[in-house]
Amino acid sequence: MKVRVDKSRCQGHAMCNAVAPAVYPIDDEGFVTIDVAEVAAADAELAKLGVETCPERAISIEE
C-alpha cells in the first residue's frame, strides 16, 4: 500500500500525524513531509485512519 499526499491541499492541521506519526511525519510547522510513501502492512489501518482524519482530504491511498 502507498499513501500519497497532495501538498498543495495540506494546511498543516497535523491531524494525520496525531493518529499515525510513524506513517505521516511532519515538519516544525505541522505540514506532512512525504509526497508518496510505502506503508507496511502492519500500519495499513493507521494509514487509513490518517486519511479519514485529514480535513482537507489531502491524503489518498493506493493499494
C-alpha positions, 0 to 999 in steps of 0.5 A: 500500500502507498499513501500519497499526499497532495501538498498543495491541499495540506494546511498543516492541521497535523491531524494525520500525524496525531493518529499515525506519526510513524506513517505521516511525519511532519515538519516544525510547522505541522505540514506532512513531509512525504509526497508518496510513501510505502506503508507496511502492512502492519500500519495499513489501518493507521494509514487509513485512519490518517486519511479519514482524519485529514480535513482537507482530504489531502491524503489518498491511498493506493493499494 
